[in-house]
């Protein structure tokens, strides 16, 4: 047998190589998991910002002013309509804007929603909306507002649904 072949059969060499491969695989999994976690945090942060588009403090403004301000906040290119990327990217701004006590949750006093809309969004029934609950709520989904399914929201489309979920609050 050649000396090189003998070295390959040495158990300590195999153990060391196997250990290095396992460490590399663990590191790669860790990086992948961290990337996923960071993307989720970014999504939650974006959602938190968007939450404010529906919920203004009760004494801050009229419901119509609230809807107009939210629309303007989402229409970042100021072209008079909101497309899907603008909507998705900016909805966490609304959440942050509405979170007046900065506890990373929205209470019913921080939002202008009907009791039914708030209860439907409050998945765990704790009386407040987390960023994830906000992001997953029907009223934060683009398709909910896009009545003509053209991929753009006019103020009229946005306001029709917005008036419905804010009534009775």
Residue pairs with C-beta under 8 A, 6 or more apart in sequence:
7 13
8 14
43 92
43 135
44 92
44 131
44 132
44 135
45 92
45 96
45 131
46 88
46 89
46 90
46 91
46 92
46 93
47 91
47 92
47 95
47 131
47 132
47 134
47 135
47 140
48 92
48 93
48 94
48 95
48 96
48 99
48 104
48 131
48 134
49 90
49 91
49 92
49 93
49 94
49 95
49 96
49 97
50 74
50 87
50 90
50 91
50 92
50 93
50 94
50 95
50 134
50 135
50 140
51 91
51 92
51 94
51 95
51 96
51 97
51 98
51 99
51 106
51 111
51 129
51 131
51 134
51 140
52 70
52 73
52 93
52 94
52 95
52 96
52 97
52 98
52 99
53 69
53 70
53 71
53 73
53 74
53 90
53 91
53 93
53 94
53 97
54 66
54 67
54 70
54 94
54 98
54 111
54 112
54 113
54 139
54 140
54 162
54 165
54 166
55 66
55 94
55 98
55 106
55 110
55 111
55 112
55 113
56 65
56 66
56 69
56 98
56 111
56 112
57 100
57 109
57 110
58 109
58 112
58 169
60 66
61 69
63 112
63 163
63 166
64 159
66 112
66 166
67 158
67 159
67 162
67 163
67 166
68 155
70 94
70 158
70 162
71 82
71 155
71 158
71 159
73 90
73 93
73 94
73 97
74 82
74 86
74 87
74 90
74 91
74 94
75 81
75 82
75 86
76 86
76 89
76 90
77 86
80 154
80 155
81 152
81 153
81 154
82 152
82 153
82 158
83 151
83 152
83 153
84 142
84 151
87 142
87 153
88 142
91 134
91 135
91 140
92 131
92 135
95 106
95 131
95 134
98 106
98 110
98 111
99 105
99 106
99 110
100 110
101 107
101 110
104 130
104 131
105 128
105 129
105 130
106 128
106 129
106 134
107 127
107 128
108 115
108 118
108 127
108 128
108 169
111 118
111 129
112 166
112 169
113 121
113 139
113 165
113 166
113 169
114 165
114 166
114 167
114 168
114 169
115 168
115 169
116 168
117 137
117 139
117 165
117 166
118 129
118 169
119 125
120 137
120 138
121 129
121 133
121 134
121 136
121 137
121 138
121 139
122 128
122 129
122 133
123 133
123 136
124 133
129 137
134 140
138 144
139 161
139 165
142 153
143 149
144 161
145 153
145 157
145 158
145 161
145 162
146 152
146 153
146 157
147 157
147 160
147 161
148 157
